[in-house]
Amino acid sequence: MTLAETLRARLQERRERNLYRQLKTLAAAPSPRAVVDGRELLTFSSNDYLGLATHPEVIAAQREGASLGAGATASHLVNGHLEIHARLQEKIAEVTGREAALVFSSGYMANIGTICALVGRGDNIISDRLNHASLIDGARLCGAASLRFAHSDLGGMERQLQRAAQNGGNTLVAVDGVYSMDGDLAPLAEMAGLCRRYNAWLMVDEAHGFGAMGSSDLPLAGSVAAAGLDQDAVPVMMGTLGKAAGNAGAFVAGSRELIDYLVQFARPYVYTTGMPPAVAAGCLAAIDVMLREPERRELLKCNIAFFRTRAGALKLPLMESASAIQPLLLGCEKKVMAVAAELQRLGFLVGAIRPPTVPAGTARLRITLTANHTQAQIEALLAALDASLRAFGASAVPV
Ligand SMILES: *Cc1c(COP(=O)(O)O)cnc(C)c1O
């Protein structure tokens, strides 16, 4: 087949299965209002949980940071490592309660790079089935025996730890702290206990936890801190800077030796241009705001509670999530697309999530709440959800 024929056939198949994806073009980042394909909508789809992507101080810091250069001009190890990166790494280490941290250009690269640097042929990588695609791809690429367990199933995880022990080699267990499409938290304290018992290394992806939750001592340090786990219990903590931090990029935090090791062996760190200095400056400003304005996390928490109470009263198909990610499980791809289109007609943008992002038969609306949403805006969304789910006969779908 020619290239054109191959592409056409595969695209056609995707359309027929209601899995074809389309870009929506926004005039600017949601605040949470956004002009989407030329029309103003209220968005409940961004991961900007604290409203920092449009915070004047963060934007001003990026402008200022750009005076250091529009780009880093080389990889970190050549000449692309600036003082501003070093300062950001120190700040991240401090707020995560780790000895050191390393910034990556994206979370996807941080996950692939870290997994591939830590385990390989002769080792084991154990993953939750609902892990983010970047952890899954890291597990595929690294060459270690890839063992998976059902979502948050501690018994299944222990069986895989036993299998890994029989296989020999080192074992890395990688999980999301907050599941990106489900919003639920991993049972991290129990997982850390199992890892200790079986001498496995625990890696937690805090893409949705960093900045949005933590402990009283470390309010930004995510679900790991919320579970009271230190660097010994969770030696590899990864987080992103494009979600609650409102910028772009990611980090891995842990021991000084882990960071030294990743600088040597994490190929997506070594062989890519350094993070633009403006982004590093924006991240530093975002962390400052996060520390200075704890009320943003409080507002987010209130919005989550408000949404769940009202959605529960309307019998919307809520999932077990205490985080800013509040999916409504509809099951069928066609229904999800129809409801999302109806919501857009009513003036709301929510994520319509289908396989392969989520398992077959679990298509869902992915609603994300931020500190910038008002209760009136959430009420308006709930009314629109209620109306559009009714219109498509999708209310109170059994799980
Ligand atoms: C978004 C996300 C990533 C990837 O981070 P990027 O910086 O966007 O590449 C990794 N893990 C999880 C759980 C995520 O949600």
The ligand as an SDF file (V2000), in Angstrom:
LIG
                    3D

 15 15  0  0  0  0  0  0  0  0999 V2000
    0.3410   15.1380   31.9390 C   0  0  0  0  0  0  0  0  0  0  0  0
    0.9430   13.9490   32.5280 C   0  0  0  0  0  0  0  0  0  0  0  0
    2.2480   13.5620   32.2180 C   0  0  0  0  0  0  0  0  0  0  0  0
    3.0400   14.2380   31.1390 C   0  0  0  0  0  0  0  0  0  0  0  0
    3.4530   15.4880   31.5020 O   0  0  0  0  0  0  0  0  0  0  0  0
    3.7920   16.5640   30.3740 P   0  0  0  0  0  0  0  0  0  0  0  0
    4.6400   17.5470   31.0580 O   0  0  0  0  0  0  0  0  0  0  0  0
    2.4780   17.1120   29.9270 O   0  0  0  0  0  0  0  0  0  0  0  0
    4.5010   15.8340   29.2760 O   0  0  0  0  0  0  0  0  0  0  0  0
    2.7950   12.5070   32.8970 C   0  0  0  0  0  0  0  0  0  0  0  0
    2.0840   11.8280   33.8270 N   0  0  0  0  0  0  0  0  0  0  0  0
    0.8080   12.1460   34.1220 C   0  0  0  0  0  0  0  0  0  0  0  0
    0.0750   11.3530   35.1540 C   0  0  0  0  0  0  0  0  0  0  0  0
    0.1910   13.2010   33.4780 C   0  0  0  0  0  0  0  0  0  0  0  0
   -1.0640   13.5050   33.7390 O   0  0  0  0  0  0  0  0  0  0  0  0
  1  2  1  0
  2  3  1  0
  2 14  2  0
  3  4  1  0
  3 10  2  0
  4  5  1  0
  5  6  1  0
  6  7  2  0
  6  8  1  0
  6  9  1  0
 10 11  1  0
 11 12  2  0
 12 13  1  0
 12 14  1  0
 14 15  1  0
M  END
$$$$
